[in-house]
Amino acid sequence: MKKIYEKPVITKIQTGFMNKFGNSPYYARKIRKDIDGISINYLVENFGSPLFVISEKKLRQQYRKIYNAFSSRYPNVVFGWSYKTNYLQAVCATLHQEGAIAEVVSAFEYEKARKLGIKGENIIFNGPYKSLKALELAVKEGATINIDHFDEITDLEKVAEKLGKKIKVGIRINMDTGIQPQWSRFGFNLETGQALDAVKRIKAGNKLILSGLHCHIGTFIIEPEAYANEVKKMVQFKYEIEDNFGYSIEFLDIGGGFPSKNKLKGTYLPPDILIPSIDEYAEKITNALYENLKPGDFPKLILESGRAIIDEAEYLITTIHASKRLPDGRKAYVADAGVNLLFTAFWYKFSIEIDREVSGVNEPSVIYGPLCMNIDILDEGTFLPPLERGTRLIFSPVGAYNNTQWMQFIEYRPNIVMIMENGSVEVVREREDLTDIERREKLPEKLKIL
Ligand SMILES: Cc1ncc(COP(=O)(O)O)c(C=O)c1O
């Protein structure tokens, strides 16, 4: 049928109004005046800027949500808090209070956990570099050691000989779970038969008792199915070992890797849409367990989730120090925090909130940090209204891998506070000063300036 003629119309474009894609980037802005009811103003006035702020409430909520997702589906679940993700005492202690044991990957982290009061038997010791001394201590104190390579088997046999007893160990394995990149650098590879060789080697040595399997397939894994593949292969390997070598595999440690609601650079969809819920992961993992385990067999399921637990519980408040115009016309801001504090800025595009109402049209803006270094960029391009000097920006989520991977380069590390559940604000790490930096330095006598 012939279409009915419609007169052309000219419609005025109303910039700034909501359209079918949501808010116009020219007016949309996120305002945050407080964290857990404590005003940004109060926090900065009392504890300075930049300032890391941890929410105890959010941290506990996240832990409980993730723990419950698994413990409500499987009867034998233990969480090992991944120290490297954030080893502030206050963070570790909160999670230990919630029931998590410690997962450490170096002698330093091991020492930290012990100093916090965690018994060796509640420590999982992973990682590719464990000295003989560190292994011996961990064995004496009853920690769970997951072996990374053949040389470590030999080392542990030496420890067993020295202590005159057989040692229970786990081995770390790596495998193809269908995701890229495949982490193949840690542990023994399953598909090539290397993992089986490790079992044979342990058996032949007759000084160690294999009692667990560990695997960590990567980080920020947005595909729950990858875990189902991991679990299936781990369970099949467990039975292969039990049937052929007479060991009893008591635990399956499936590592960490669940994503937080952060936005990876290069992803298009917002995290709320892109990131599967923790229940989807728990469902896939526990289904894979039930489909592959023999009836009545419930080995301990260990999880070492890091990022998904802490990332969203921490914020970084920064202050705009200056603004400038770049030769290409873009607006740029200098903030008092940069990649020295937010190491994860290299791969995340954080949510940025402003501490006050601001008028004016948004324009693409770059946010630089305080470092005299070209790579110090917190955001290469975000829509921001004209910001006055002194305006505060709140970056989130920043709880994972920043307070451990930050660097002391030309600036002091700032205060970290925790907003407690009762509304009080506690400093959990004090701002550094020159004494922290120079404490270990020694100036030869003849170089001293009189
Ligand atoms: C052995 C091990 N377990 C747990 C984690 C924590 O991972 P995520 O923060 O991705 O959960 C890591 C991080 O790399 C790891 O190497």
The ligand as an SDF file (V2000), in Angstrom:
LIG
                    3D

 16 16  0  0  0  0  0  0  0  0999 V2000
   46.1570  -17.1200   44.4080 C   0  0  0  0  0  0  0  0  0  0  0  0
   45.2210  -15.9710   44.3970 C   0  0  0  0  0  0  0  0  0  0  0  0
   44.0860  -16.0580   45.1110 N   0  0  0  0  0  0  0  0  0  0  0  0
   43.2070  -15.0260   45.1590 C   0  0  0  0  0  0  0  0  0  0  0  0
   43.4150  -13.8620   44.4560 C   0  0  0  0  0  0  0  0  0  0  0  0
   42.3870  -12.7620   44.5330 C   0  0  0  0  0  0  0  0  0  0  0  0
   41.8640  -12.5200   43.2660 O   0  0  0  0  0  0  0  0  0  0  0  0
   40.6380  -11.5370   43.0280 P   0  0  0  0  0  0  0  0  0  0  0  0
   40.9590  -10.2440   43.6790 O   0  0  0  0  0  0  0  0  0  0  0  0
   40.5780  -11.4240   41.5420 O   0  0  0  0  0  0  0  0  0  0  0  0
   39.4240  -12.1770   43.6180 O   0  0  0  0  0  0  0  0  0  0  0  0
   44.5740  -13.7420   43.6810 C   0  0  0  0  0  0  0  0  0  0  0  0
   44.8360  -12.5350   42.9030 C   0  0  0  0  0  0  0  0  0  0  0  0
   45.5690  -12.4660   41.9560 O   0  0  0  0  0  0  0  0  0  0  0  0
   45.5030  -14.8360   43.6410 C   0  0  0  0  0  0  0  0  0  0  0  0
   46.6230  -14.7770   42.9230 O   0  0  0  0  0  0  0  0  0  0  0  0
  1  2  1  0
  2  3  1  0
  2 15  2  0
  3  4  2  0
  4  5  1  0
  5  6  1  0
  5 12  2  0
  6  7  1  0
  7  8  1  0
  8  9  2  0
  8 10  1  0
  8 11  1  0
 12 13  1  0
 12 15  1  0
 13 14  2  0
 15 16  1  0
M  END
$$$$
